[in-house]
Amino acid sequence: MSAPRSVLPPSPPTEGVSEVGSGPSFPESSLTVNQALAQAAALGVDRLDAQWLLAHVLGQSRTWLLTHDDHTLLAEQANTWNALVQRRAAGEPFAYLIGEREFHGLTLQVSPAVLVPRPDTETLVDWALELLTGELAAHPEPEVIDLGTGSGAIALAVKHSHPAARVTALDASPAALAQAQANALRLQLDVAFLPSDWWQAVAGRRYALALSNPPYIAEGDVHLPALAHEPAMALTSGPDGLDAIRHLATAAPAHLLPGAWLLLEHGWDQAGAVRSLLQAAGFEAVATRRDLGAQERCTGGRWPGQR
Ligand SMILES: C[S@@+](CC[C@H](N)C(=O)[O-])C[C@H]1O[C@@H](n2cnc3c(N)ncnc32)[C@H](O)[C@@H]1O
């Protein structure tokens, strides 16, 4: 059975296809929804992932899909589906296949140039927003920096929820910066983007709030093969995974206003080490927050401004 033409996404007629009657006709494949999902299962793709992916290809909701088992895909849709389901079977993140990811209420466009933003990172954003409306509320236009912005997730979420913040975001990857800038433009969020090796491009500038989700996986970690589609420079940082965090923490005081906060995301087993690093660097009120999975995920401290 074919769905009514009106529910099909607008696709251009394929070259060579005859047009009969009042409107263009689109060639159908022989692949039904049911067969496409069976194909995904045979390739080892999770059923829910397959349903979301097929719904995306058809421009329909998952609910629609579940009630249209015998709907036949157009040839163009079948081609797209075949390519995407193979990529998913090869382990490519779902977000890269559909080109976007929800983060803190924003739809961000993502590509293999950037880490796929994780829900865990919303812990850091929520903590940042609490500080901006609480302890840091005396700053009417607080200067905020996001170091290693990737898709722009943290910087854009903070700017979106706290428009008075003057947000700077930096990254050492030109491709990531381009992606972040495109997201800012599309979401109409005014964030300044800088190419920089951590603090290097902002020498002499001081911030009320510094945020980073840096790479923190140890080189050689057993989980890395499962992350092979994401950029290596977004993932690993030295033999214990703490090189970037060590650098960010020790160099931070030169870039923070008195009473400023530094918040760092880290691995589930790195909280103790990060607390020690911040305390050794002179931070006070050092604390750790847990993510939605109850793992210690984010550690921060206040810079007293004595040095
Ligand atoms: C774990 S990703 C985080 C991306 C984004 N902030 C997020 O939370 O989804 C780390 C980011 O740090 C960037 N990065 C790695 N080394 C860097 C460096 N030396 N200076 C600046 N950014 C760096 C990577 O390009 C990557 O975008």
Ligand as a Chemical Component Dictionary entry (heavy atoms), coordinates in Angstrom:
data_LIG
# 
_chem_comp.id                   LIG 
_chem_comp.type                 NON-POLYMER 
_chem_comp.pdbx_formal_charge   0 
_chem_comp.three_letter_code    LIG 
# 
loop_
_chem_comp_atom.comp_id 
_chem_comp_atom.atom_id 
_chem_comp_atom.alt_atom_id 
_chem_comp_atom.type_symbol 
_chem_comp_atom.charge 
_chem_comp_atom.model_Cartn_x 
_chem_comp_atom.model_Cartn_y 
_chem_comp_atom.model_Cartn_z 
_chem_comp_atom.pdbx_ordinal 
LIG C1  C1  C 0  34.622 16.878 24.541 1  
LIG S1  S1  S 1  34.557 18.027 23.196 2  
LIG C2  C2  C 0  33.300 19.122 23.827 3  
LIG C3  C3  C 0  32.513 19.825 22.779 4  
LIG C4  C4  C 0  31.333 20.645 23.336 5  
LIG N1  N1  N 0  31.796 21.636 24.282 6  
LIG C5  C5  C 0  30.319 19.747 23.981 7  
LIG O1  O1  O 0  30.222 19.758 25.225 8  
LIG O2  O2  O -1 29.579 19.035 23.276 9  
LIG C6  C6  C 0  36.073 18.896 23.434 10 
LIG C7  C7  C 0  36.350 20.029 22.466 11 
LIG O3  O3  O 0  37.636 20.571 22.802 12 
LIG C8  C8  C 0  38.297 20.924 21.616 13 
LIG N2  N2  N 0  39.743 20.972 21.880 14 
LIG C9  C9  C 0  40.625 19.947 21.953 15 
LIG N3  N3  N 0  41.866 20.397 22.192 16 
LIG C10 C10 C 0  41.775 21.748 22.270 17 
LIG C11 C11 C 0  42.718 22.796 22.506 18 
LIG N4  N4  N 0  44.010 22.525 22.687 19 
LIG N5  N5  N 0  42.270 24.069 22.542 20 
LIG C12 C12 C 0  40.947 24.353 22.343 21 
LIG N6  N6  N 0  40.007 23.406 22.110 22 
LIG C13 C13 C 0  40.412 22.117 22.069 23 
LIG C14 C14 C 0  37.888 19.849 20.632 24 
LIG O4  O4  O 0  38.085 20.285 19.295 25 
LIG C15 C15 C 0  36.438 19.628 21.021 26 
LIG O5  O5  O 0  35.585 20.442 20.241 27 
# 
loop_
_chem_comp_bond.comp_id 
_chem_comp_bond.atom_id_1 
_chem_comp_bond.atom_id_2 
_chem_comp_bond.value_order 
_chem_comp_bond.pdbx_ordinal 
LIG C1  S1  SING 1  
LIG S1  C2  SING 2  
LIG S1  C6  SING 3  
LIG C2  C3  SING 4  
LIG C3  C4  SING 5  
LIG C4  N1  SING 6  
LIG C4  C5  SING 7  
LIG C5  O1  DOUB 8  
LIG C5  O2  SING 9  
LIG C6  C7  SING 10 
LIG C7  O3  SING 11 
LIG C7  C15 SING 12 
LIG O3  C8  SING 13 
LIG C8  N2  SING 14 
LIG C8  C14 SING 15 
LIG N2  C9  SING 16 
LIG N2  C13 SING 17 
LIG C9  N3  DOUB 18 
LIG N3  C10 SING 19 
LIG C10 C11 SING 20 
LIG C10 C13 DOUB 21 
LIG C11 N4  SING 22 
LIG C11 N5  DOUB 23 
LIG N5  C12 SING 24 
LIG C12 N6  DOUB 25 
LIG N6  C13 SING 26 
LIG C14 O4  SING 27 
LIG C14 C15 SING 28 
LIG C15 O5  SING 29 
# 
